[in-house]
Amino acid sequence: MISTWYVTFEVRRRGLLLRQRSPRETKTFATEAEAKLFARAKLDEGLAVFAGTINPHLPRRLIPASGIAAWLAEEQGRDAAPGTLTGD
């Protein structure tokens, strides 16, 4: 499996989120769809999440924590029936 996407998220220890060092973990994925599923699950847990493509994959993308919700919404927009508006 060739990984082209990564998702980085906060790590909780003993049920508490450690803020002093902001520990993070990264998982890699072969497809954007797999990365989105994982990112959505971590976001639903209340964790800070960011994602992006792994070099040398093109086009390069970096999705900051502030843009994760919009990135996840892209998935829904592509699945909409032709002729329907999304995001309005």
JODASUL-V260380 format. One record per residue. N is the residue number from 0. SS is DSSP state (alpha for helix, beta for strand, coil for the rest). NEAR is the number of other C-alpha atoms within 8 Angstrom. Layout:
BEGIN
N | SS | NEAR
N | SS | NEAR
END
This chain:
BEGIN
0 | coil | 3
1 | coil | 5
2 | coil | 10
3 | coil | 13
4 | beta | 14
5 | beta | 14
6 | beta | 14
7 | beta | 11
8 | beta | 12
9 | beta | 12
10 | coil | 10
11 | beta | 8
12 | beta | 7
13 | coil | 4
14 | coil | 5
15 | beta | 6
16 | beta | 8
17 | coil | 10
18 | coil | 6
19 | coil | 4
20 | coil | 5
21 | coil | 8
22 | coil | 8
23 | beta | 8
24 | beta | 8
25 | beta | 8
26 | beta | 7
27 | beta | 10
28 | beta | 12
29 | coil | 11
30 | coil | 9
31 | alpha | 9
32 | alpha | 7
33 | alpha | 9
34 | alpha | 15
35 | alpha | 9
36 | alpha | 8
37 | alpha | 9
38 | alpha | 12
39 | alpha | 9
40 | alpha | 8
41 | alpha | 12
42 | alpha | 10
43 | alpha | 7
44 | coil | 6
45 | coil | 6
46 | coil | 9
47 | coil | 9
48 | beta | 14
49 | beta | 13
50 | beta | 15
51 | beta | 11
52 | beta | 13
53 | coil | 10
54 | coil | 7
55 | coil | 5
56 | coil | 8
57 | coil | 6
58 | coil | 5
59 | coil | 10
60 | coil | 6
61 | beta | 8
62 | beta | 11
63 | coil | 9
64 | alpha | 9
65 | alpha | 6
66 | alpha | 8
67 | alpha | 12
68 | alpha | 7
69 | alpha | 7
70 | alpha | 9
71 | alpha | 10
72 | alpha | 8
73 | alpha | 8
74 | alpha | 9
75 | alpha | 8
76 | alpha | 9
77 | alpha | 6
78 | alpha | 6
79 | coil | 9
80 | coil | 5
81 | coil | 4
82 | coil | 4
83 | coil | 6
84 | coil | 6
85 | coil | 6
86 | coil | 4
87 | coil | 3
END
